[in-house]
Amino acid sequence: MPTARVVAVAPASPAAAAGLVAGDELLSINGEAVRDVIRYHLHADEAHVDLEVRRGGIERSLTIDKRAGEPLGVDLASPVFDRVRTCDNHCPFCFIYQLPKGMRRSLYVKDDDYRLSFLYGNFTTLTRFTEADLERVATERLGPLYVSIHSTDPALRARLLRNPRGAVSLRWLRALLDAGIEVHGQIVVCPDINDGARLDGTLLGILDEYPELASVGLVPLGVSDHTTEPDLRPHTSKEAAAVIDAVERWQPRFLDAVGRRMVFASDELYLLAGRDFPQANDYEGYPQHENGIGMAESFATDLDAALGGQAFESHSAGRGFFGSVDGAPAWGYRAPRVFAVQDSRASARPVTVLTGEYGALVLEPIVERLRADVSAPVDVLPVPNRFFGGNIAVTGLLTGADLTAVLKDAPTDRRYVLPDVTLSNGRFLDGATVDDLPVPIEVVPTDAAGLVAALGVR
């Protein structure tokens, strides 16, 4: 029977009043042995909640009466109480296969679980999806979901997934769309494999077979130093430009046919190609922001709002590639992190903004714009990713070792500002913490307001 371990109980909450404590194992709620936080929340939101828990090997019953919709005040150790459904594909470009040895075990788990797609925005291939899964998704309206497409050519998709079921598993995508579920797609574009004419064929296949998709993101192949695939290589600048050209050819076609642009190229492709980013309106609400699509333009737009003292909705939810590892609950399930961002308007110490190499390309012109309104000198320090190597240059994959390498001889009379996207539960991907770094670091939210507050913009 699946169980969920309670890791924290909020003081003065309904759960605390009923006697629930950290360490209890949740066996059932309202008579149902639930498998994940999705079902848990459906029951926990009710006004009357019956819990069966186990404490020290002894089972007991608890009854909670509260307002409907009022949270129980419980943090659970994992979003999935039974086993995460692992992936049985062997995609050559899968980043899990490109990790160095010696990292914590949870980072090597390949999931293909629609529940984590719903909770975190993880992409699923649907090769392990079932009729029972479809019934649940349709009944409980578990959307949006995120599906790895890569190609609509059955033979090519099977080759890309290295799984014969890859040739037929997009039938589930059709079934999800028929059930009215919001679905977003992804294509990892691999040079010489699914680019060029094959990419055009995939986009035509999407328009012909899956026009109800909410969006499709095109992202470039990431190749670390630890890949064992001889045929994988990074995009050249010309190849990145060709992918953007394909997107720009197809967007008007989708706009004419279905009323929206549908397909979007990632920021990384624009940086590789040396192209300007599209305008904010061209992203149609940033449906794939967490997939690295529109982040730069939305940051610039949000910066204008922050400088004008206007409220804005940050798109930086901090999920990222490893957002669901270590049993982390769904975004919004635990209380969001709260930062005491230092008010730096009176500080005369110089500021160094730490970021990845791609992040530096975006932030340097922004910081240049802000320098006149900051009381102290500010610079941007791009941190090379030596831990993963290859063409990995996004900020979210920086490690403690990468930061230590650039900070080991750094002056201590400066302030060092680091976006929180680099951390999960207080740790970098290599297990290090901020306290392990050679100089003090200020961790700030990965959004425009966080940068403005950290720099003390007048």
C-alpha positions in Angstrom: 0.0 0.0 0.0 1.4 3.4 -0.9 2.1 5.7 2.0 3.1 9.4 2.3 5.5 10.6 5.0 4.7 13.9 6.8 7.7 16.1 6.9 6.2 19.2 8.5 2.9 20.4 10.1 2.2 24.1 10.2 1.5 25.4 13.7 -2.1 26.3 14.4 -3.3 24.4 11.3 -6.2 22.0 11.2 -3.7 19.1 11.0 -1.8 20.3 14.0 -5.1 20.7 16.0 -5.9 17.1 15.1 -2.6 15.9 16.4 -0.7 15.1 13.2 3.0 15.4 13.6 6.1 15.2 11.4 7.1 11.6 10.9 3.6 10.3 10.6 2.8 8.1 7.7 -0.4 8.8 5.8 -2.1 5.5 5.0 -5.4 6.8 3.6 -7.6 9.9 3.4 -11.3 9.7 3.4 -11.1 6.0 3.0 -8.9 6.1 -0.1 -5.3 4.9 -0.2 -4.0 7.7 -2.4 -1.1 7.4 -4.7 -0.1 11.0 -5.2 -0.6 14.6 -4.0 -3.2 15.1 -6.8 -5.7 12.8 -5.1 -4.5 13.9 -1.7 -5.5 17.5 -2.4 -8.9 16.5 -3.8 -9.7 15.0 -0.5 -7.8 17.4 1.7 -9.8 20.3 0.4 -13.1 18.9 1.7 -14.6 20.2 4.9 -14.6 16.8 6.6 -11.3 14.8 6.4 -10.7 11.3 7.9 -7.1 10.3 8.0 -5.5 6.9 8.7 -2.0 7.4 9.9 0.8 5.2 11.3 3.1 6.4 14.0 5.8 4.2 15.5 4.3 1.2 13.9 0.9 1.9 15.5 -2.1 2.9 13.3 -4.6 5.5 14.4 -7.5 7.5 13.0 -7.8 11.2 13.0 -10.8 13.3 12.0 -10.5 17.0 10.9 -13.4 19.4 10.4 -12.5 22.7 8.8 -13.7 25.1 6.1 -13.9 23.6 2.6 -10.8 24.6 0.7 -8.8 25.4 3.8 -5.3 23.7 3.7 -4.6 21.0 6.2 -1.2 22.5 6.9 0.8 19.4 6.0 4.0 19.1 4.0 4.6 15.6 2.5 7.9 14.1 1.5 7.0 13.3 -2.1 4.5 14.2 -4.7 4.1 10.6 -5.7 3.4 8.0 -2.9 3.7 4.9 -5.1 6.7 4.5 -7.4 7.5 7.1 -10.0 6.8 5.7 -13.5 10.3 5.5 -15.0 11.2 5.9 -18.7 11.9 2.9 -20.8 13.1 4.9 -23.8 16.8 5.3 -24.5 16.9 8.6 -26.3 20.6 9.3 -27.2 20.1 13.0 -26.4 18.6 12.4 -22.9 20.5 14.5 -20.5 20.3 11.9 -17.7 22.7 9.8 -19.8 25.1 12.8 -20.0 25.5 13.3 -16.3 28.9 12.8 -14.6 29.3 10.0 -12.1 29.1 10.6 -8.4 26.0 12.8 -8.2 23.2 12.0 -5.8 21.1 9.0 -7.0 17.8 10.9 -7.5 19.3 12.9 -10.3 19.8 9.7 -12.4 16.1 8.7 -12.3 14.4 9.0 -15.7 10.7 9.6 -15.3 8.0 9.2 -17.9 5.2 9.9 -15.4 2.2 11.9 -16.6 1.6 13.0 -13.0 5.0 14.7 -12.9 4.2 16.3 -16.2 1.0 17.7 -14.7 2.7 18.8 -11.4 6.1 20.1 -12.7 5.9 20.5 -16.4 8.2 17.5 -17.1 7.9 16.2 -20.6 6.6 12.7 -21.1 6.9 10.6 -24.3 3.6 8.7 -23.5 5.3 5.4 -24.3 4.1 4.1 -20.9 0.7 5.8 -21.0 -2.3 3.5 -20.6 -6.1 3.5 -21.0 -6.4 3.8 -17.2 -4.2 6.9 -17.3 -6.3 8.4 -20.0 -9.4 7.8 -18.1 -8.0 9.5 -15.0 -6.5 12.4 -16.8 -9.8 13.0 -18.7 -12.0 12.6 -15.5 -9.9 14.7 -13.2 -8.9 17.2 -15.9 -5.2 16.9 -15.3 -3.9 19.6 -17.5 -1.8 21.1 -18.9 0.4 18.1 -19.8 3.7 18.3 -21.6 4.6 15.8 -24.3 7.9 15.1 -26.1 7.1 14.9 -29.8 10.6 15.2 -31.5 9.1 13.9 -34.7 5.7 12.9 -36.2 7.3 10.4 -38.5 6.7 7.1 -36.7 10.0 5.5 -37.8 12.1 8.5 -37.0 10.4 9.0 -33.6 11.0 5.3 -32.7 14.6 5.8 -33.7 14.9 9.0 -31.6 13.4 7.3 -28.6 15.1 4.0 -29.3 11.9 2.3 -28.5 9.5 0.7 -31.0 6.5 2.1 -29.0 7.7 5.5 -30.0 6.2 4.9 -33.4 2.7 4.6 -32.0 2.6 6.3 -28.7 1.5 9.7 -30.1 -2.0 8.1 -30.5 -2.3 9.0 -26.8 -1.6 12.6 -27.7 -4.5 12.5 -30.1 -6.7 10.9 -27.4 -5.7 13.6 -24.8 -6.5 16.4 -27.3 -9.8 14.7 -28.1 -10.6 14.7 -24.4 -10.1 18.4 -24.3 -6.9 18.3 -22.2 -4.4 21.2 -22.7 -1.2 19.8 -24.0 2.1 21.5 -24.8 4.7 19.8 -27.0 8.5 19.8 -27.3 10.9 19.0 -30.1 14.6 18.5 -29.2 16.2 19.4 -32.5 19.3 17.2 -33.2 21.6 18.3 -36.0 21.6 15.8 -39.0 18.8 13.7 -37.4 15.5 15.6 -37.1 16.3 19.0 -38.4 16.0 20.5 -41.9 13.4 18.8 -44.1 12.6 16.3 -41.3 11.7 19.3 -39.0 9.5 20.7 -41.7 7.8 17.4 -42.0 7.2 17.3 -38.2 5.7 20.8 -38.1 3.4 19.8 -41.0 2.5 16.7 -39.2 1.6 18.7 -36.1 -0.6 21.1 -38.1 -2.3 18.2 -39.8 -2.7 15.7 -36.9 -2.5 17.7 -33.7 -3.7 21.3 -34.4 -5.3 21.5 -30.9 -1.9 21.6 -29.2 -1.5 24.7 -27.1 2.1 25.3 -28.1 5.2 23.5 -29.4 8.7 24.5 -28.2 11.8 23.8 -30.3 15.0 23.5 -28.2 18.5 22.7 -29.3 20.4 19.6 -28.4 22.5 19.9 -25.2 25.7 17.9 -25.3 27.8 17.6 -22.2 31.3 16.3 -22.0 30.0 13.1 -20.5 27.9 11.9 -23.5 28.8 8.5 -25.0 27.0 9.2 -28.3 29.4 9.7 -31.1 26.7 11.1 -33.5 25.6 13.9 -31.2 27.1 17.4 -31.6 26.0 20.9 -30.8 24.4 23.2 -33.3 26.5 25.6 -35.3 25.4 29.2 -35.5 24.1 28.6 -39.0 22.1 25.5 -38.0 20.6 27.4 -35.1 19.6 30.1 -37.5 18.0 27.5 -39.8 15.8 26.3 -37.0 14.7 29.8 -36.3 14.0 30.3 -40.0 11.8 27.2 -39.9 9.9 28.5 -37.0 9.4 31.9 -38.7 8.1 30.1 -41.9 5.6 28.0 -40.0 4.3 30.6 -37.5 2.2 32.4 -40.2 0.9 29.1 -41.4 -0.3 28.1 -37.9 -1.6 31.6 -37.4 -3.8 31.3 -40.5 -4.9 27.8 -39.8 -5.5 27.7 -36.1 -5.3 31.3 -35.0 -2.1 31.2 -33.1 1.6 30.9 -33.8 1.9 27.5 -32.0 5.6 26.9 -32.6 8.4 28.8 -30.8 12.2 28.6 -30.8 14.1 28.7 -27.5 16.2 31.6 -26.4 19.3 29.5 -26.7 18.7 29.1 -30.4 18.6 32.9 -30.8 21.7 33.4 -28.7 23.5 30.7 -30.8 22.4 32.3 -34.0 23.2 35.9 -32.9 19.6 36.9 -33.6 17.4 39.4 -31.8 14.7 37.9 -29.7 11.0 38.2 -30.9 8.8 40.9 -29.4 6.9 40.1 -26.2 3.6 39.8 -28.0 5.0 37.3 -30.4 5.3 34.8 -27.5 1.5 34.7 -27.0 1.7 34.7 -23.2 4.9 32.7 -22.8 3.3 29.2 -22.7 6.8 27.6 -22.6 8.7 30.0 -20.4 10.0 27.3 -18.2 11.3 25.5 -21.3 13.6 28.4 -21.9 11.4 30.1 -24.5 10.8 33.8 -24.1 12.7 34.1 -20.8 15.0 36.9 -22.0 12.2 39.0 -23.5 9.9 38.5 -20.5 12.7 39.5 -18.2 13.2 42.7 -20.1 9.4 43.4 -20.1 9.2 42.7 -16.3 12.2 44.9 -15.7 10.4 47.9 -17.2 7.4 47.1 -14.9 9.7 46.8 -11.9 11.5 50.0 -12.6 8.2 51.8 -13.0 7.0 50.4 -9.6 4.3 48.4 -11.3 3.2 44.9 -10.2 3.8 42.1 -12.6 3.4 38.4 -12.7 6.8 36.8 -12.7 7.1 33.8 -15.1 10.1 32.4 -13.1 8.6 29.4 -11.2 12.0 27.7 -10.8 11.0 24.3 -12.0 13.8 23.6 -14.5 15.1 20.2 -15.7 15.6 18.7 -12.3 12.6 20.4 -10.7 11.0 17.1 -9.5 14.0 15.3 -8.1 14.6 14.3 -4.5 10.8 13.9 -4.1 10.3 17.7 -4.1 6.6 18.6 -3.9 4.9 20.3 -6.7 5.5 24.0 -7.2 2.9 25.9 -5.1 2.4 22.8 -2.9 4.9 23.9 -0.4 5.0 27.6 0.5 7.2 29.5 -1.9 10.7 30.5 -0.8 10.9 33.9 0.8 14.0 36.0 0.4 15.2 38.8 2.6 16.7 40.8 -0.3 19.1 43.4 0.9 18.2 47.0 0.3 21.4 48.1 -1.3 20.6 51.7 -2.1 22.9 52.9 0.7 25.7 50.4 0.0 28.9 51.6 -1.6 30.3 48.1 -2.2 30.6 47.0 -5.8 28.2 44.3 -6.9 29.0 41.2 -9.1 26.0 39.4 -10.6 26.8 35.7 -11.1 25.2 33.9 -14.0 25.7 31.3 -16.7 27.4 32.2 -20.0 24.0 32.5 -21.8 22.6 34.5 -18.9 25.5 36.9 -19.2 24.6 37.6 -22.8 21.1 38.7 -21.7 22.1 40.4 -18.5 25.0 42.5 -19.6 23.0 45.0 -21.7 20.4 45.2 -18.9 23.0 45.9 -16.3 24.6 48.5 -18.6 21.2 50.2 -18.7 20.9 50.2 -14.9 24.4 51.4 -14.0 23.4 55.1 -14.0 20.7 54.4 -11.4 22.8 52.2 -9.0 24.9 53.8 -6.2 27.7 51.2 -6.5 29.7 49.7 -9.5 28.0 46.7 -11.0 29.4 44.0 -13.2 28.2 40.6 -14.6 30.4 37.6 -14.2 29.7 34.7 -16.6 30.5 31.4 -14.9 31.6 28.7 -17.3 30.0 25.3 -16.7 33.0 23.0 -16.3 31.1 20.5 -14.3 29.0 19.4 -17.3 31.1 20.9 -20.0 30.2 20.7 -23.7 27.7 23.4 -24.8 25.9 23.5 -21.4 25.8 27.2 -20.6 22.4 27.9 -18.9 22.4 29.4 -15.4 20.1 26.8 -13.9 22.8 24.0 -14.4 25.6 25.8 -12.6 27.1 23.9 -9.7 29.0 24.8 -6.5 32.2 23.6 -8.2 31.7 26.0 -11.1 31.1 28.9 -8.8 34.1 28.0 -6.6 36.3 27.9 -9.6 35.6 31.6 -10.5 35.4 32.8 -6.9 38.3 31.1 -5.2 40.5 34.3 -5.6 37.7 36.8 -5.7 37.9 40.0 -3.7 35.9 39.9 -0.5 35.0 43.6 -0.5 32.3 43.0 -3.1 28.7 41.8 -2.9 28.0 38.6 -5.0 24.4 38.1 -6.2 23.2 34.7 -7.4 19.8 33.8 -8.9 17.9 31.1 -7.0 17.4 29.0 -10.1 20.8 27.4 -9.4 19.5 25.9 -6.1 17.0 23.2 -5.2 16.2 22.8 -1.5 19.3 24.9 -0.8 21.7 22.7 -2.8 23.5 23.0 -6.1 23.3 20.0 -8.5 26.7 18.8 -7.2 25.4 18.8 -3.6 27.3 21.9 -2.5 25.6 24.7 -0.6 26.1 28.5 -0.7 28.0 28.1 2.6 30.6 26.0 0.8 31.5 28.8 -1.6 34.7 30.8 -0.9 33.0 34.1 -0.5 29.6 35.1 0.9 26.7 35.0 -1.6 23.3 36.7 -1.7 20.7 34.4 -3.3 17.9 36.4 -4.9 14.7 35.5 -6.9 15.3 34.8 -10.6 13.2 37.7 -11.8 13.4 41.3 -12.6 12.1 42.5 -9.3 14.8 40.5 -7.5 17.6 42.0 -9.6 16.2 45.6 -9.1 16.0 45.1 -5.3 19.4 43.4 -5.1 21.1 46.3 -7.0 19.3 49.0 -5.1 18.1 50.8 -8.3 17.1 54.3 -7.5 
